[in-house]
Amino acid sequence: MRILLSFFLLLNIYLTAQENPNRVFKPDSTKQARLDSLMQRDSISFKSAKHDTLKVKPLVPVPQKPLSDQHTFLSFDKIIRTDYRNSQNLLQLLPFTYIYDLGQPIQYSNGSFYGVSPSNMMVIEDGIPIHNGLFNDLNFIQSEGIDSIESIPITQGLFYGNFKNYAAVNIINKEQTYSIPYSKIKYYQGMNDEGYIDGLFNLFLTKKLNAYLEVSNRKVSTYYANNRGAIWNGKIKFKYLLNDILNFTGSYGYSDLKTDYNGGVAYDSIKAISTLYDNQNAPVIFSSRQFNNRQHRFYIKTLYSPNKSSNTEFSLYSNFNRDLIDGDTLLLRNDIQTYGAILHSYYDLKNARIKAYGNFESSKYKYSYPLVNQEYGNYSISCGFSFDYYMLDSSIILSPLAKIEDYKFSDIEYTYPYIGSDLYFRLNKNILAGMSYGFTVSERDFFNDLEGKNLSLFEASLILNYPRLKGTVKYFNKFVDQLSPNLNYQSLILLNNMLMFKSNKRLSGISININANPGKVLFENNFSFYNNKNDELINLPEYNLNSGIYFKDSLFNSNLDLKAGFTAKYIGAATYFVNGGTAKQKAVSISPSFTIDFTLSGMIQKTAILYFTLENMLNKEYYLVPYYPMRKIGYRFGVSWEIFN
């Protein structure tokens, strides 16, 4: 890890020594208004003998747009002051998000949005889906290039995704077209030889061609028996600015995960409950099993914006995913190859915006189990339109939308429509209230936990955006009519001891996300509650709360921006439906849990941020999901540094 850090430092020195072709601005967030204003402030001047000035306007990149301005966003300022291990920790800051933590970094990890199973959620990165349709491991999302995260309402997930993934989140990366070389390194070290390093480099190869490279490595040694692991992630991206209205982007991403997989503590063989939390002596289910994953992700994108009233993005993408689970012999091999195309466009009228969205996706699956080999494919093609109508000087926004999708899995083909509408009220410049509704005819889908006649979705929200008070209050309701008995397994814990996600006829929830900064004290609270009216198992805690209180101030003539305080995590009781691997299905109940962490971060001259975290400082003992114990008290420290910019 130290050798890798030295390599990144030397590479930074080399990159920043290059000639600056056309200095424009110092990198920051991708907010378009900020980008436009910075661009307009800069020019290259030539003076003639008569002192005439010729100003040559630099090229303005066509930016990546969010899916909607009315959605909830996790801002860049919030991201950089959060001491996160990886992208999963950032997603936990969004409403109705729960991450299944297996207690040890790098272990297989996925999450749930709006209470749906992981196989029904979709992660979008810059408008392109990066899910593989089956496992949705979140370890492969690189974090240091993220500018903001867009939380998509449950009523709109179906509009932007395929295969009835009605819960989605959009990761928006920073606009990488900085004409000055830009580099950033994040490094942290923790207990059990846990280490992480991410190097990000950006430069203009020519005045029109920009290159971006990000490489990260994370590793950890054994805590419980057989759970070492390491993961490499890499991404290279090029952006070509043909002119101010037409840009081309190409990206290739690679991920390689190799980790031991112990299946959790062998609870049934423990004689004393105290042994469950003894990481030196607790028996595990698998003493030699391993889980390996390799991914290749590629896309090319055209961004076209002839004026401020219209924008069009067209993308071609390909994802390859391979899962290998082996011990003494090969137990499972999954190969998934996906190809797709996306068209996303909008056009502004005087008091309205028209949006068009089209998507084609085709996947081939090859599964190999002992004595079993399966091969099949699917495809989907969809198109949708929405119409945003602004009334009373944009104080009321009505947004009806409609979509139709044709889907084929193996030899089964069907078409289903989706119709919905959003209604937003801007009470003033700081308060936005809204409600949305969506409806579709649902049929059995291999990747879906729904099997019924109709699916209806509703969401209401209140968004506050004051200088010292920011918050979101949301309520959602999901209802499936004429639900048929269906048990959809999700290999969260892979083969043995796996979680089973059961269909829910009705599920509702409320989320309260409040950040208040009345002075030098900062309050951050994120609360989610799920109302399971039919007492059906959803493999989720009934409620979870992340609450923090911090001291925040600028010290030493504003050279140090300090944030220090305590974070409390309270997770309610949960019942998990577990398959023991021998067709024995059982319900396992988990008691409520409470932990406190101490965190400290200091931003030095707006360039480097130092982090320190003392985790589980009360040394609470409990297990997160059956049967993966919480980590004992431990520390983590690190630095995020924009070097030589």
N, C-alpha and C positions, 0 to 999 in steps of 0.2 A: 504493500500500500504506500509506503514512504517513497519507494522507487517511482511509482506511478505519479505521486504528487510532484516529485522533482522533474519528471518528464513534462508535466503540464506547465510548470513554471518556465522551463526553457522554451517550450513552444509559444508561450505568451510573449516572451521577450522577442522571439523571432518575428511574430506576427505584427507586433506594435512597432517594429523597426522599419516596416514597409512605408513607402511613400503614400501620402493621403491624396487620392485622386480628385475629389471634390467635396470638401468638408461641408457638411450640411447641419447636423445637429448631434447632440449627445444623446445616446439611447435612453429611452424611458418607456413608459407604458404605451399601449397601442391605441389609446383614445384618439379618435380621428381629429377631433377639434384641436387637440394639442399638437398633433402631427402637422395639420394644416398651418397653424400659426407659426410653428417653428420653421416650416418650409418657406413661408412668406417672408420671414425675417432675414433670410440669407440670400445672397446673390454674389456673382462674380463680376467685378467692375473693371472696365477698361477706359482710360481717359485719353482723349485725343489732344492735339495741340491747342484746340479751342476749348479745352476743358469740358467737352461733351462727354457724357457718361453712357456707356452701353451696358445694360444689365442683362445677363444671361441667366434665365431662370433654371435652377436645377430640376432634374426629373423628380416628380412626385410619385411614389409607389402607390399602386392601387391596393388598399388595405383589405385584410380579411374582416368581413362583417359578422356581427353576432346574428343569431337566427331571429331575434326580436328584441327591440329596445324595451319592451315591457316586462321582460323576464327578470328573475332575481339573479344577481351576480355576486360572486366572491371576488373582491377587488385585489389588484396587485399590491396595494399598500397593506392589506390584511395578510396576504400570502407571505410577504417577505419578513413580517414580524412574528410569524408563527414558527415555533421550533418543531418542524415536522420531520419525521423519518423519511417518508416517501409520499407519493401522491395520494395514497389511501387516507392519510391523516388530513389532507386538504379537503377531500371529498366529505369527510365527517363534519365539516363546518357548514355543510349545506342542509336545508330542511329535509326531513324524512329520509335521511341517509344513515344506514347502519353497516359497519364494516365487520365482517367475521374475522376476528383476530385469533390466530392459533397459538399466540403466546410467544412465538419466536420469530424474529424478523426473517424474511425471505421464504418462510413456509407459504405454501399455496394460500392465496388470499383473494377473496372477492367480497361483494357487498350486495345490499338490497336498497333500492330506491322505492319509496312509497309502499313498502311492505311486500313487493313482488319478489319472486324467486330470482336468483342471479341469472338464470337462463332467459329471463324475460326483460332484463335491463339492457340498455345499449349505451356504450361510451362513444362519443363523437369527438374527433380532434380536428379542429379547423374545418368543420362541416363534413368530414369523412368518417364513416363508422370504422372503428378499429377492433370491434368485438369479433370473436371467432364463432359465435353462435352457440357454444356449448358450455365452456368453462368460465370465460370472462375473468381470468386472473388479472388483478390490477397491478401486479408487480412490474409490468412492462411499460407503464406510463412514466416518461421522464419528466421531472418536475422543474428543473431550473429554467427552462424556456417558457414556462407558463406565465401569461399576462393576467388572465382572469378565467373564471369558471362560470359557465352559464347553466343555471338550474332550469330545466324545461318543465313546464307544468304537466301533470299527468295526462291532461286532456289533449296535449299536443305531441306527445311522444309517438303516437301512431302516425301523425302527419309527416314526421321527419324520418321515420324508420320503417323497416320491413319486418315481416314475420310477426307482426303484432307485438313488437317490443314497445309497450306503452309507458315505459319509464326510461328516461334518457337524460344525459347530461352532456354538455358541449364544452370541451376544453379549448380555449382560445390562446394560442401562442403569441409571443411578442412579434411585432413587426420587425423583421430581421434586416431590413435594408438601411443599415447605418453606414454612412460613407466613411466614418472613421473606424479603424479596427477596434473591435470590442471583444473583451474576454472576461470570463467570470469563472471562479472556482468555488465549489462548496465542498467542505470536508468535515466529517465528524467521526468521533471515536466513542465507543461505549463498552459496556461489560461484555465478557466472554469473547474478547477479540472482535467485537462488532465494529466494522469500519465501512465508510462510504466516501466516495469521491466522485465529483461530477465536474467535468471541464467543458466549457462552452466558448466557442471561438467564432468570430464573425468578421468578415472583411470584404471589400470590393476587389474583385480580380481585375475588372475593368470599370469604366464609368457607368456601364449598364448591367454588369453581371456581378451579383452578390453571392457569396458562399457562406454557408453556416454549418458548423460541425459541433456535435455534442456527444460526449462519451462518458459513461458512468459505470462504476463498479461498486457492488455492495457484497459484503461477505460476513459470515459469522461462524464461530466455532461451536462446539457441542455445549449445550446447556443440560437438557435431558439427553438420554442415550439416543444416538442415531438421529441427530437433527442439525448437522452442519450444512452449510450451503453457500453458494455464491451465484451472482447474476451479473452479466454484462449487458448493457444496453448502448446502442449507438445510433446516431441519426446524422445524415448529411443531406443538406438541402441547398438548392440553387434557385435564385430568382433573377430572371432577365427582364429588365425594364425596356421594352421596345420603345415606348413613349409614355406620356402621362396618362393614357387611357387604356393601354393594353400591356399586361404583364403576363409572364409565364413562370410557373413554379414546378420544380421537380424534387421529389424527396424519396430517400431510401432509408428504411430503418431495420435494424437487426437486433435480436434479443436472444440470449442463451442463458438458460437457468439450469443449474445442476444443484440439487439439494437432496439430502437424506429425507426420508419420509417414515416416521415412526408410528403414525396412526393414532398418536395420543397415548396416554397412560392406560395400561391394562387394568381397568378399574375392577373388573370382576375377580381378578386374582389377588387383589390387595386385601390383606387381613386387617390392617390398621389404617384408619382413614388418614392419619398423619403421614403415611407413606406416599400418599397421592402428591404431596407438595415437596417431597424429598427428591430433588433433581439428581442426586447421586445414586440413590438406591431404588427409585420407583421403576417397576418393570414397564416396558412399552410393548405395544401390540406387534410391531415389526422391528426387528433388530438389525436388518440389513437391507430393507427396501429403499429404493431411490426413485425420485421423480425428476425427469428431465424434460425441458421444453425448449423448442427452438422456433423462432418466428422470423419471417421476412415480410416487410411491408413496403409497398411502392405505390407512388401516385404521381401523376402529372396534372397540372391544373392551369386553366386559363382564366384570368381575371380581367374583365372588360367593364370600364366605367366611362362612357363618353361624356358624361356630365354629372352633376350632383344629384340629378333626378333619377338616375338608373344605374343598376349594377347587375352584372351577370357573372356567375362562376360555373365553369364546366370542368368536371374532374373525371379522370379514369384511374382506377385503383385496383390493386391486387394484394391479397394477404395469404400467406402460407403459414400454417401452424402444425407442429408435430409434437405430440405428447408421448413420452415413453415412461412406463412404470415397470420396473424390474427389481428382482431380488436375486435369488439363486437362478431363476429362469425368467424369461420375458412374460409379463402378466398382461400388458396392454400396450397397444400402439394405435394412436389416432393421427391420421393425416387429413387436414382440411385445407383445401385450396379454394379461394374465393376471388372472383372477378366482378367488377362493378363499374357503373358510370352514374354520375349525379349531375343534374342541372338545377341550379338555384338562381332565380332572377327576380328582380323587383323593378317597378317603375312608379314614380311619384307623379300624381296629378295635383291639382290645386288643393283639394281637401281630402285626398285619398292616396293610398298606396296599394298597388296590385302586386301580388307575389305568385310566382309559379315554381313548382317543385316537382322534379321527375327523378326516378331512380330505377336502375336495373341492376340486379345482383344474381349471380349464379355461383353455386358451391358444389364441390364434389367431396365426398366423405369416404374414407377407408378406415375401417376399424378391424383390429386384430386382437382377439382374445385367445386363450387356450382352446384349441380345437374349433375356433369360430373365426371366420373371415366374412366381413360384410362390406359392401360397396354400393353406394347410391348417391343421388344428387338431387338438387332442387334449384329452382330459380323463382324470381319474382320480378314483376315490372309494375310500376305504379306512377301515377301522376296526380298532382293536387294543386289547388288554387285557393288563395285567401285574398280577402279584400278588407283593408283597413280604412274605415271611414271616420274622418276627424270632424267632430261637431263642436260648436260653441267655442271656437278658438282653441281646439284640441283639448278641451276640458272633458269631453266624452269621446271615447274611441270604441267603435263597434267593429268587430273582426270576425265575420263568418268565414268558414273554411270547409272544403270538401276534398275528398281523396277517394280514388278507386285503385284497387290493387288486384292483380292476377297472380296467383301463387300456385306453384306445382311442387309437390314433394313425392318423389318416386313416381308412382303411376296415378297419384291423386291430384286433381287440379280443381281449383275453385276460385271464385272472384268475390271479393267482399268490399263494400263501400264504408267510408267513414265520414261522418258529418258532425260539425261542431261550430261553436261560436264563442268568442270572448267579448266581454263588455268591461271597459275600464273607465273609471271616473277619476280625473285629476282634480282633487279638492283644492289644492294649491300647489305651488312649485315644489313642496316638500312631501306631499302625501298623495299616493296613488292607490286607489282601491279597485278591485276587479273581481270578476267571476267568470267562469268558463264551463262549458258543457260539451261533451262529446258522446257519440253513439255509433256503434257498429254491430253488424251481425257476425258473431264469432263461431268458428268451426274448429274442430280438433286440429291441433298443430303440434308437430313433434317437439318443437322448442317452446311450447306454451303450456302454462299451468291452467288454462281455461278450456272447458269443454261444455258449452252451453249455447243457448239460442241467441241471446242478446247481451252485449256488454255496454254499460253506461258509466260514464265518468263525470265527476263534478269537482270543481275546485274554486275556492274563494280566497282572496288574499288582500292584505293591507300592507303597503310598503311605505316606510318612513325614511326620509333622507334629510335630516337636519345636520348642521355642522357638528353638533355634539351628541346627537342621538340618531342612530341608524338601526333599523329593525324591520323584520318581516313576520307577519302573523298569517298562517295558512291553515285551511281546512280542506280535506279531500274526502271523497266518497266513491267507492267502487262497488258496482252491483252487477252480478251475473244472473240472468234469468234462466230458469229451467236447467240448473246445473246438474250434470251427470257425475256420478262418482268417478273420481280420477285422482291418481296418485302419481305425481311427476317427480322423479328422482333428480337430484342435482348432486353431482360428484364433488361436493365441497371438500370432503375428506377422503374421496377416492376409494372406490371398491368397498373395502371393509369399513365399518363404523361411519357410513355416510349419512348425511342429513337428507331427510325426505320432505319435499315441499308439497303440501296438500292444497288442493283448490279451495278457495274461499268464496262463498256465495256473496257475502257482503263484508267489506272492510272500510273503515273510516279512520281518520286521524287528524290531529291538530299539532301544529308546530309553532313555536315561539322563539324567534331569534332576535335578541336585543343586544346592541352594543352602545353603551353610554359612557361619555367622557366629560363629566361635569367640571373637572379641573385637572388636578394632577393624579386623580384616581380614575382608573378605567375598569368598567364592568363589561364582561362578555358572557352571554348566556345563550345556549342552544338547547331547546327542549322539544322532544317529540313524544307523542302519545298515540297509541293505536287502540281503537275500539273494535274488538273482535266480537260482534254481537251474537254469533252462533257458537261461540266457544270452540272454534275450529283451530287446529294447530297451524301456526304460521311461521314457526321457527324464528321468532323475533321476541325481544323483551317487550313487555307491555308499554314501557316508557324508558327513555334514557335522557340524561341531563349532563351536559358539559358546561360548567360554570366557572368563571375565573374573575378574580379581583387583583388588579395590578397597580403598582405605582409607575407613572409615566411622566417623564420630564426631560427637558433639554438642559444639560449641564456643561460646565467649562466653556462658557461663551458659545454655546450651541454646537460645540465640537462632538458632544456625546449625547445621543438620544437614547435614554435608558427606559427599559420596560422590565419590571420585575414583580413577581407575585405568585399566587397559588391558583392551581386549577383543580377543581373537584369534579369527579366523574361518578355519577350514580346510575346504575343499570338495574332496571326492574326485573322481577321474576320472569322466567321464560320456560316454556316446555318445548323440547326438541323431539322430533320424530326421527328415530335412528334405526338404520338397518345394520345389524351386526355382522353382515357378510355371509350369513348362512340362512338367509330368508327369514331371520328372526327380527321382527319389527317391534320396537318398544318405544314408549314415551319416557323421556328423561327430563326431569324438572331441575331447574337451576335457581338457586336462591338469589335475592337481590345482592348487589355488591357495591362497595363504595371505596374509592381510592382518592388520594391527594398527591399532586405533583407540585414541585417548586420549579419555576422557570425564570430564566434571566436572559435578556438579550440587549445588547448595546450596539447602536449604529454609530460608527466613528466617521465623522466628516462625510456622511452620506456615501461612503465608499465600501466600507467593510462592516459586517455584522458579526459579533461574537455571541455564541449561544452556550447556555449551560442549563441542564435539566436534571433534577433529582426525581426519579420516577418511583411511584408507589412508596412514598416516604414513611407511611405507617406500616409497611410490610404486610399488607392484607393478603390473605390466602383464599383463593377461590378459583374455580375454573370458568373459562370464557364460553366455550362450547364443549360438549362431551367429547373426549375428556382431555382438554388442553388447559393446564393450569396457567394462571396469571404469573408473569415474571415477578421475582422477588425485588426488593429494593435495589436500585441501581442508578447509575449516572450516565450522562451523555453530554459531550461538549464538542463544539465545532466552530467553524468560521465560514462565512460566505463573503467573498471578496471580489470586487471588480478591479482587476489588476491591470496596471499600466495603460489605462484608458485616457 
